[in-house]
């Protein structure tokens, strides 16, 4: 089968380790099944894997990719949940399983014509979502969904700041928060991306560090060091920052005096559960919200998509079709 594979680790030149071509069909352990991939989405996770983050050289070659939608062995249209974990070990939440991993970290990923996954990882694809739209959900959109509706604990009418509009999680958070009726503010260094954020449903978009019209109930933070101080200053007393990434650096000044004096909360969030993925898909169908797709490319042009992500030349998701 045709696949996109990491064949070497290079932190400085990650695309040097990207290989496209034929790979053996996936092995299928007991309790697992295969999905014929109709669409697969690209994530920063795939780029970081080529840099050696979460993927060590002894696991190479490794087929990349966390996200996919396709057809299972019984002909059902499905979405693939990317978290490989045991809910029992996580107290009912597979993302809290100490042994959990994502597809493409231990087990071959989704940037291929076929992928093997545990049977419990299959979520029915609603007829109202295309394969390309459904493929965008398991990582970025599910992460945003969990951040907003589980970890931020926002109530109807709440306000939220989304830092770094343009990234996959950030653009998903803007769209989901708008669909839920929150007041949504977004930031980006790019005027074009600020305009796109407004099109996604943000009430207003600003340059990073700008003063907001109000202090918000929650901040969706994926940028990290570059926006951390602004995120803290933008919160109302008792508000919370939900963090799922740190693309600009992971060691910002903590500003603990602000955290304790204003009783702020800093909450981590990673991915989401299978059940949350199923609810996310139903939410999109009910509200009419759809993932913003920057471009769709054949899997054979995967390098082009990886290069666009590495350069930051995208708004929304890059989707591959085998």
PLY file of the C-alpha trace (Angstrom):
ply
format ascii 1.0
element vertex 322
property float x
property float y
property float z
element edge 321
property int vertex1
property int vertex2
end_header
0.00 0.00 0.00
1.07 3.61 -0.54
2.03 5.44 2.67
3.85 8.46 4.08
6.61 7.34 6.40
9.16 8.80 8.80
12.46 7.13 7.92
14.86 9.33 9.88
14.78 11.92 12.66
16.13 15.40 11.98
15.20 18.19 14.41
16.58 20.91 12.12
15.40 19.62 8.75
12.40 17.41 9.53
11.27 17.00 5.92
14.53 15.21 5.15
13.11 12.23 7.01
9.85 12.12 5.04
9.48 9.21 2.59
6.54 8.37 0.34
6.05 5.03 -1.37
4.97 1.44 -0.89
4.79 -0.12 2.55
3.46 -3.50 3.74
-0.22 -3.69 4.65
-0.79 -3.23 8.41
-0.68 -6.15 10.80
-3.96 -6.67 12.66
-3.70 -7.78 16.33
-6.57 -9.53 18.11
-9.39 -7.08 18.80
-8.24 -4.76 16.02
-9.59 -4.17 12.54
-8.58 -2.31 9.39
-10.01 0.81 7.81
-9.63 1.68 4.15
-8.70 5.35 4.35
-10.73 7.77 2.24
-9.24 10.95 3.74
-6.53 11.75 6.29
-5.62 15.09 7.85
-2.22 16.55 8.68
-1.32 17.78 12.16
1.64 19.51 13.77
2.09 16.19 15.58
3.29 14.71 12.27
5.88 17.43 11.81
7.06 17.09 15.41
7.38 13.33 14.91
9.90 13.97 12.14
11.83 16.10 14.66
11.92 13.22 17.12
9.26 14.49 19.56
7.23 11.49 20.70
8.88 9.25 18.11
12.30 7.73 18.74
14.69 6.50 16.07
14.35 2.88 17.21
10.69 2.87 16.06
11.51 3.86 12.49
10.27 3.45 9.84
6.90 4.67 11.11
3.85 5.53 9.03
2.77 9.02 10.08
-0.71 10.40 10.70
-3.29 10.48 13.51
-6.49 11.43 11.67
-8.56 9.47 9.19
-12.04 8.70 7.97
-12.85 5.75 5.78
-14.66 2.43 5.45
-14.31 -0.49 7.85
-14.21 -4.18 6.95
-18.02 -4.37 7.10
-18.52 -1.46 4.72
-19.44 1.08 7.42
-18.32 4.69 7.04
-16.27 5.52 10.14
-14.03 8.08 11.81
-10.85 6.77 13.44
-10.21 7.78 17.05
-6.46 8.34 17.31
-5.90 7.63 21.02
-4.69 4.08 21.64
-5.42 3.54 25.31
-7.42 1.62 27.89
-10.25 3.60 29.54
-10.08 1.32 32.58
-6.44 2.26 33.22
-7.44 5.92 32.95
-10.37 5.79 35.36
-12.86 5.76 32.48
-10.88 8.15 30.26
-8.40 6.66 27.80
-6.54 9.99 27.53
-5.54 9.53 31.21
-4.16 6.01 30.65
-0.46 6.29 31.60
0.36 3.91 28.74
-1.70 5.69 26.08
-0.23 6.72 22.76
-1.43 8.24 19.53
-1.43 6.50 16.19
1.99 6.93 14.56
3.85 6.92 17.91
3.85 3.17 18.63
1.46 1.84 15.99
1.49 2.80 12.28
-0.57 5.86 11.46
-3.23 7.02 9.04
-1.28 8.58 6.14
-1.72 5.40 4.15
-4.26 3.52 2.08
-5.12 1.36 5.13
-4.74 1.65 8.90
-5.21 -0.90 11.67
-6.95 0.26 14.87
-8.71 -1.26 17.89
-12.37 -1.92 17.10
-13.47 0.41 19.93
-11.68 3.27 18.15
-14.21 3.35 15.32
-16.85 6.09 15.47
-19.76 6.12 13.00
-19.33 8.87 10.42
-22.55 10.89 10.11
-23.90 11.00 6.56
-23.91 14.79 6.80
-20.10 14.96 6.97
-17.85 14.29 3.99
-14.84 12.02 4.45
-12.58 15.06 4.16
-14.50 16.94 6.86
-14.65 13.92 9.15
-10.91 13.33 8.79
-10.24 16.74 10.36
-11.92 15.85 13.65
-9.89 13.28 15.65
-6.96 15.49 16.70
-7.33 19.27 16.29
-11.12 19.49 16.45
-11.45 16.94 19.23
-8.74 18.74 21.21
-10.61 22.04 20.81
-13.94 20.42 21.73
-12.55 18.97 24.97
-10.78 22.24 25.84
-13.94 24.31 25.44
-16.67 22.07 26.75
-14.92 19.85 29.31
-11.76 21.53 30.58
-12.74 25.22 30.40
-16.12 24.49 32.05
-17.73 27.34 30.12
-21.43 28.08 30.54
-23.79 29.56 27.93
-23.05 33.22 27.32
-19.39 32.90 28.38
-16.48 34.74 26.78
-13.31 33.15 25.46
-10.01 34.25 23.92
-8.39 31.99 21.33
-4.69 32.72 20.87
-2.95 32.16 17.53
-5.84 32.02 15.07
-4.86 29.96 12.04
-3.59 26.81 13.70
-5.72 23.68 13.54
-6.81 23.67 17.20
-7.27 27.46 17.30
-9.42 27.66 14.18
-11.51 24.73 15.43
-11.94 26.43 18.81
-13.15 29.64 17.17
-15.74 27.82 15.09
-16.95 25.60 17.95
-17.10 28.45 20.47
-19.09 30.57 18.04
-21.49 27.71 17.32
-22.02 27.30 21.08
-22.96 30.97 21.45
-19.85 32.17 23.31
-18.37 35.64 22.79
-15.17 34.85 20.92
-12.02 36.93 20.63
-9.02 35.80 18.60
-5.44 36.94 18.03
-2.98 36.56 15.16
0.09 38.39 13.89
-1.36 38.09 10.38
-4.05 40.53 9.23
-5.28 37.93 6.75
-5.64 35.33 9.49
-7.48 37.82 11.70
-9.94 38.34 8.86
-10.36 34.58 8.48
-10.99 34.30 12.23
-13.89 36.74 11.85
-15.26 34.62 9.01
-15.10 31.56 11.30
-17.27 33.33 13.87
-14.97 35.39 16.10
-16.65 38.54 17.39
-13.39 40.46 17.11
-9.77 39.71 16.20
-6.67 41.52 17.44
-2.92 41.61 17.16
-1.17 39.56 19.87
-0.97 41.45 23.14
-3.82 43.86 22.35
-6.23 44.96 25.05
-9.57 43.14 24.74
-13.01 44.75 25.11
-13.46 42.74 28.32
-11.67 40.25 30.51
-12.68 36.77 29.44
-13.84 33.67 31.27
-11.31 31.40 29.57
-8.34 31.40 27.21
-7.61 28.65 24.70
-3.82 28.53 24.66
-1.76 26.57 22.12
0.99 29.13 21.43
2.73 29.13 24.81
5.61 31.41 25.62
4.86 34.20 23.13
1.27 34.74 24.30
1.33 33.51 27.90
1.53 36.89 29.63
-1.29 38.26 27.46
-3.40 35.20 28.25
-3.01 35.75 32.00
-3.75 39.47 31.74
-6.85 38.84 29.61
-8.60 36.67 32.22
-11.25 37.85 34.66
-10.65 37.00 38.33
-11.34 33.30 38.74
-10.87 32.60 35.02
-8.87 29.78 33.53
-6.34 29.11 30.82
-6.66 25.76 29.07
-3.36 24.66 27.51
-2.92 22.00 24.86
0.27 23.15 23.17
3.26 25.48 23.30
4.44 26.00 19.74
6.42 29.15 20.61
8.12 27.73 23.71
7.21 25.89 26.89
8.91 27.95 29.62
7.16 31.35 29.89
7.38 33.39 33.10
4.75 31.86 35.39
3.61 35.21 36.89
2.52 33.34 39.99
1.55 36.52 41.79
-1.14 37.17 39.18
-2.25 33.52 39.29
-2.79 33.39 43.04
-4.01 36.96 43.60
-6.70 36.66 40.91
-7.34 32.97 41.70
-6.70 31.93 38.13
-6.63 28.30 37.02
-4.19 26.76 34.56
-5.54 23.51 33.13
-3.86 21.07 30.77
-5.76 19.23 28.06
-4.76 16.52 25.59
-6.91 15.10 22.79
-10.30 13.67 23.85
-12.17 10.43 24.40
-13.88 8.25 21.84
-17.25 9.31 23.23
-16.32 12.98 22.92
-15.35 12.39 19.29
-18.78 10.88 18.62
-20.48 13.84 20.33
-18.33 16.28 18.36
-19.45 14.74 15.07
-23.10 14.99 16.13
-22.57 18.61 17.25
-21.28 19.56 13.81
-24.24 17.96 12.06
-26.71 19.64 14.44
-25.17 23.13 14.19
-24.06 23.06 10.56
-20.49 23.88 11.64
-17.83 22.38 9.39
-14.04 22.18 9.58
-12.23 24.78 7.53
-10.05 22.94 5.00
-7.08 24.93 3.74
-6.38 22.52 0.88
-6.91 18.92 -0.21
-4.00 17.06 -1.81
-3.43 13.53 -3.06
-1.36 11.50 -0.62
1.39 11.34 -3.24
1.89 15.12 -2.72
2.24 14.82 1.05
5.61 16.62 1.04
3.89 19.71 -0.33
1.44 19.70 2.57
4.16 19.13 5.17
6.16 22.03 3.72
3.14 24.35 3.94
2.64 23.44 7.59
6.34 23.92 8.35
6.20 27.39 6.77
2.94 28.34 8.52
1.35 28.79 5.10
-2.14 27.56 6.00
-5.39 28.45 7.72
-7.38 25.42 8.75
-6.63 21.81 7.90
-4.58 20.17 5.17
-6.29 16.96 4.04
-4.82 14.10 1.99
-6.80 11.65 -0.12
-5.17 8.31 -1.00
0 1
1 2
2 3
3 4
4 5
5 6
6 7
7 8
8 9
9 10
10 11
11 12
12 13
13 14
14 15
15 16
16 17
17 18
18 19
19 20
20 21
21 22
22 23
23 24
24 25
25 26
26 27
27 28
28 29
29 30
30 31
31 32
32 33
33 34
34 35
35 36
36 37
37 38
38 39
39 40
40 41
41 42
42 43
43 44
44 45
45 46
46 47
47 48
48 49
49 50
50 51
51 52
52 53
53 54
54 55
55 56
56 57
57 58
58 59
59 60
60 61
61 62
62 63
63 64
64 65
65 66
66 67
67 68
68 69
69 70
70 71
71 72
72 73
73 74
74 75
75 76
76 77
77 78
78 79
79 80
80 81
81 82
82 83
83 84
84 85
85 86
86 87
87 88
88 89
89 90
90 91
91 92
92 93
93 94
94 95
95 96
96 97
97 98
98 99
99 100
100 101
101 102
102 103
103 104
104 105
105 106
106 107
107 108
108 109
109 110
110 111
111 112
112 113
113 114
114 115
115 116
116 117
117 118
118 119
119 120
120 121
121 122
122 123
123 124
124 125
125 126
126 127
127 128
128 129
129 130
130 131
131 132
132 133
133 134
134 135
135 136
136 137
137 138
138 139
139 140
140 141
141 142
142 143
143 144
144 145
145 146
146 147
147 148
148 149
149 150
150 151
151 152
152 153
153 154
154 155
155 156
156 157
157 158
158 159
159 160
160 161
161 162
162 163
163 164
164 165
165 166
166 167
167 168
168 169
169 170
170 171
171 172
172 173
173 174
174 175
175 176
176 177
177 178
178 179
179 180
180 181
181 182
182 183
183 184
184 185
185 186
186 187
187 188
188 189
189 190
190 191
191 192
192 193
193 194
194 195
195 196
196 197
197 198
198 199
199 200
200 201
201 202
202 203
203 204
204 205
205 206
206 207
207 208
208 209
209 210
210 211
211 212
212 213
213 214
214 215
215 216
216 217
217 218
218 219
219 220
220 221
221 222
222 223
223 224
224 225
225 226
226 227
227 228
228 229
229 230
230 231
231 232
232 233
233 234
234 235
235 236
236 237
237 238
238 239
239 240
240 241
241 242
242 243
243 244
244 245
245 246
246 247
247 248
248 249
249 250
250 251
251 252
252 253
253 254
254 255
255 256
256 257
257 258
258 259
259 260
260 261
261 262
262 263
263 264
264 265
265 266
266 267
267 268
268 269
269 270
270 271
271 272
272 273
273 274
274 275
275 276
276 277
277 278
278 279
279 280
280 281
281 282
282 283
283 284
284 285
285 286
286 287
287 288
288 289
289 290
290 291
291 292
292 293
293 294
294 295
295 296
296 297
297 298
298 299
299 300
300 301
301 302
302 303
303 304
304 305
305 306
306 307
307 308
308 309
309 310
310 311
311 312
312 313
313 314
314 315
315 316
316 317
317 318
318 319
319 320
320 321
